[in-house]
Amino acid sequence: RLKAENAGLKEELAQFINNWETLDWDAVRTLVYLSQHERAHAHEIAGAYQIHIQIAESYLSYLAQGGFVHAPLNGEPRYGLALKGRRYLRERGLHK
């Protein structure tokens, strides 16, 4: 009984956390770009949205720290969309 109650409370807490997390438009656009491309370089995102590459790198770093994107693997400078990023977009109707 306690395990079931604990699981219910964890689920409730997760819903509050998901609703609390908000991202600004450039961060959301970065997630949208990654949802449309399997993996991407910062310069590709910067070019697509006509922003400076350092801004794109900053958003990617922030999103990686938050678990929204996967950081580059094995020296590969490409980022990918993480499950949390997909869920964030889906909950807002921005990703199918």
Stockholm file with secondary structure:
# STOCKHOLM 1.0

chainA/1-96         RLKAENAGLKEELAQFINNWETLDWDAVRTLVYLSQHERAHAHEIAGAYQIHIQIAESYLSYLAQGGFVHAPLNGEPRYGLALKGRRYLRERGLHK
#=GR chainA/1-96 SS CHHHHHHHHHHHHHHHHHHHCCCCHHHHHHHHHHHHSSEECHHHHHHHHTCCHHHHHHHHHHHHHTTSEECCCTTCCCEEECHHHHHHHHHTTSCC
#=GC SS_cons        CHHHHHHHHHHHHHHHHHHHCCCCHHHHHHHHHHHHSSEECHHHHHHHHTCCHHHHHHHHHHHHHTTSEECCCTTCCCEEECHHHHHHHHHTTSCC
//
